[in-house]
Amino acid sequence: FLYCDQDGDGLVTVAELREALALMNIKEQDLDEAAQDVFSSKKGKAALEFLRRRSSFEVDSQLPPFTYTEFLAATFNRSKHTTEAVCKAAFLCFDKDGSGQLDKSELTDGRLLGNLNPDEVEEILLALDRNGDGELNFEEFMLLMAPDPKD
């Protein structure tokens, strides 16, 4: 992360990431293969399509920079390191009202999924809200945090 954060502001832009990867002599084909691995599951393919539909995807320089926490979240092996206990602790942090459910306001505050517009929140709820109550319970949250590798 520090290598990519060329201006030292604590954020990495897509442009900084591309420059760092170029300096490391990583071939574009290798990047494509790595991205293919990340998005090879059914859920991953849906996530990639969702990203490509976002208006910010069109121009790299317009994409928001990401923090160290977001960098870690994007690069660690979820299937190996995301346990139910860790997910339960995260869920309880996001469940501000202690209801056992994550409502739209808890999903849009930027802490869990970044800053999303109402349409993006609706898409997420449509994809994950299995019981149709308009909120995410812990089991539905687990679909987001630790998707089944068979999907």
N, C-alpha and C positions, 0 to 999 in steps of 0.2 A: 504494500500500500504506500509506504513512504517513498519507494522508488517511483511510483506512478504520480504521486502528488508533487509535481515539479515546482509549483509556486509556493508550497508549504502552507496552504490555507486550511488544511485539514479536510479538504474535499477533493475528489478526483472526478474530472470531467471525462466524457467519452473521448474527447480529443487527446487529453493527457494519457488515457489508457492506450489509445491507438499508437501514440508516439512511443510510449514505454515498450509496448509489444514489438514495435518495429526495431527499437534499439536492441532488443533481446534476440533479434533475428528469428522471430517466430513467423513461420510461413503462413500465409492466408489460408492455405489448404488445411494446415494443422488447426487453425482457429475454427474453421468451418466444421471439421470433424469433432472438435471438442464441443462446439455448440450443438451439433447433431446428437451427441451423447447426452447432453443435458436435457434436450427437448425430445428424446426418443419415445417416451411413454405417451399414452393417450392424453393424460393430464398435461404433460409437458408440451405436446403439440398444441393443445388448446391454449396453453399459456402463451406460446410463441405467437399463435394467431391473434390472441388478445393484444399482445404487445405491438404487433404489426398494424393493428387497427387504430391504435392510439395516435392522435395527431402529432405527438412529440416524437414519434419514431422516425418521421420522414427526414429530419435533418439532425445529424449527430450534434452539431454545435448548439442546437436548441434544447437538447436533452439536459435535464437538471443534473448537477454533479451528485455524487453519492458519498456518504460518510464511511468511516472505518467500519462501523457496525453493519451497514448495508453491504460493504465489501465482504466482510466475514460471512454474512448470511448467504451471499451469492456463491461463495467459493468453498464452503465446507460440505462434507459428505453427509447430507441429511439422513440417508437411510442407515448410516453407521452410527451417527452421533445424536440423533434426535430420539430421545427416549420418552416414554409416556410421562415419567416424573418431571423431566425438563419442560415438556409441553404443558403439563398441568400448572407448573409454577408460572410459566409465561401467561397462560390463560387467566390465572388469578390476578396477575398484574394488570391485564387489559380490562378485566371485568370490574370496572370502577365502582359500580353500584352493588356489587356482590350478589347479583341476581342468578348467577350460574349461566347466564346467556350474554353474548356480545351483541348489543343492539347497533343500529346504524351509526349513532353518535360515537360509540366506542370503536367502530371500524373506520370512521372517517377522521379521527383526531390526529392522524399522521404517525402514530407510534407503532401501529401494527403493520399497516400496508402502505405507508407513505401517504401523501396528500392525494386523495382520490376525489373525483367529481361524483355527484349523485348517480350518474349513469353507470360509472365503473363499479360503484358499490352494489348497484342492482345486479350487474352481471355476476359479481362474486357471489351474491346471495343466491341467485338462480342456480349457479354451479354447485354450491356447497350446502345450501339450506334444505336438507333432505326431508324435514317434517313440515316445511312450508309455513313456519310461524314468523318469518321475517327477521329472525335472529340466528346466531350460531351458538349451539350448545357445545360442550367439550368434545363430543364425538365428531361433530361436524368440523370443529376447529382442527382436530387431528388430521382430517382430510387435507387441510391446507398445509399444516406443518410437516406431516410425515406421510405423504401419499403412498398408497400401496404400490410396491414395485411391479406388481403384476399388471397394473393398468397402463 
